[in-house]
Amino acid sequence: MHLIKLIFRNTLRHKLRTGLTMVGLVVAILSFGLLQTVVDAWYAGAEGAAPDRLITRNAVSLMVPLPLHYREKIRSVDGVKAVAAANWFAGVYQDPKNFFPQFAVEPAYFSMFPEYRIPDAQFRAFFRDRQGALVGRKLAQTYGFRVGDVVPLKGTIFPGTWTFVVRGIYDGADAKTDTSQFFFHWDYLNETVKARTPALANRIGIFIVQIADVDRAAEVSEEVDALFRNSPAETLTETEKAFQIGFVRQTEAILIAVRIVSFLVIFIILAVMANTMAMTARERRGEYATLKTLGFGGGFLAALIFGESLAIAVIGSLVGVALTFPVAEWFASEMGTLFPVFEVSRETVMLQGACALAVGTAAALFPARRAIRVRIVDGLRAIG
Amino acid sequence: MQPVVEIRDLTKSYRRGGQTVPVLSDIDLVIASGDFVGLMGPSGSGKSTLLNLIAGIDKPDSGMLRVVGVDITTLSESELADWRAQNVGFIFQFYNLMPVLTAFENVELPLFLTSLSAGERRHHVNTALEMVGLGDRMEHYPSELSGGQQQRVAIARAIITDPTILVADEPTGDLDRVSAEEILTLMERMNDELGKTIIMVTHDPHAAGRAHSIKRLDKGVLQDGER
């Protein structure tokens, strides 16, 4: 008990110094948590991928479309349960900065994504309306879309102004589901394109392929790609997760930079903490010598120093972790639909705690070693 | 009287800037149980070093150093720490109290190295603080006490484990005349009433006058002919 009492009172001895160190730690842990969450958000698409979904695209590039008739050939492959075409639309809503993902999809698409929860009545209304659209809850909240609203999008890939009517708002099965997307009928897109620019009709961005047995994903992918080998439009089929990670890889340098910065923040606070503990131990050299004189061993002194350092680290990290959640929420709302899923994960919280413990321990190492090694007579000379 | 301290051919030197500086040379000294010895000498004469060696917080280069029947030169650091906790009470010039602990907690500190229960510790601390006249200042922090009062807390801490020897390094060096007198009187009581052997380093002839005998050191050599 006396050890805890001493640690507690020593921690509060220089309130300003302890307070400032703690504030630094709170900011560091909070920043670390936010940066890690940004990295997680980048990978959220891959994390939300289902193992029974494959993506087939043009082997040359995602920008090069595939012919519509591939759909039936893919469907004929053994192990394929369903196929749906989808096209990236890239329309502008009012202002180019209002970015959100828009996809023209076939009806089969929704049966492959059970994580999108749509009320039956709204779903039926969507299918009844050729210009109908389904929007995610987050997207609806960001732009204030309500059922019945007319949403005009200015096409960039597909020229002209396109008008849609919101017929339903979908929710996610869990927090990891992306609810920032905008879906509309592929038929509407294709028929309109056929009328405006016939050369661009019947072109598909990607096929989503649902398979019956997830263990046969590689085999089915190979069989699909074999169908179109040596054709003018060869395909590349991969799991949805691999497809999503491929996207993330394009921006991997940014992610590495974010990761480095997050750990640099921790390193800087380690230096600050180590300095605080070194100053503290230097000031208390005489007290440590007195304790040694009275018969207390090096272990007791080490416990005092580690205890104080860890107390600051633990309190700072608790406040930092507690603040991470509301700040992440605010950050996500400010970012709009840029990060479809922005959630502080349990792993991030555990990493924040581990970093704080590592900082607390590392900061006390050198001062504790010095306190244990100092000769009593030298320590006593520091008093007076 | 049984000797509490027996020193023979004791030498001690320090290394400073690559050179060996002798501090104590061929010290022979015997201190009997219950004695009150004043150690005097000019600055740098080695009196504090001799006190530190007797108290087991420093080690000699050579010679025999038997304190309370134990040759403490043979003890390891941890054995010495245990030995000090059981046999030696320390009184420092600047009191060396823990500023974050109250008078009660400071006196209680050495008892955490014993197996006494919380109730027994409380009883011992109350008795010691009453004995030094600070029964009404138990919950005060050192910063709330005068120099004389802080030194009395330090004396209570020194006697709390009932050690055989009290070593005091300039115990009145930081005090005014009145407080110094009170501390010296208290130390005399510890010697007379509790039978503690006291070894006190001092510059002050008046303080040394309260000791039963005075040993004088000069340039690391113990001088003869003192009372």
Interface residues (C-beta under 8 A of the other chain):
Chain A: H2 K5 L6 R9 N10 R13 G286 E287 T290 L291 K292 T293 L294 G295 F296 G297 R375 I376 V377 L380 I383 G384
Chain B: T49 N52 A55 I57 D58 S78 A81 D82 R84 A85 Q86 F90 F92 Q93 F94 N96 M98 P99 V100 L101 E105 E108 L109 P110 F112 L113 R157
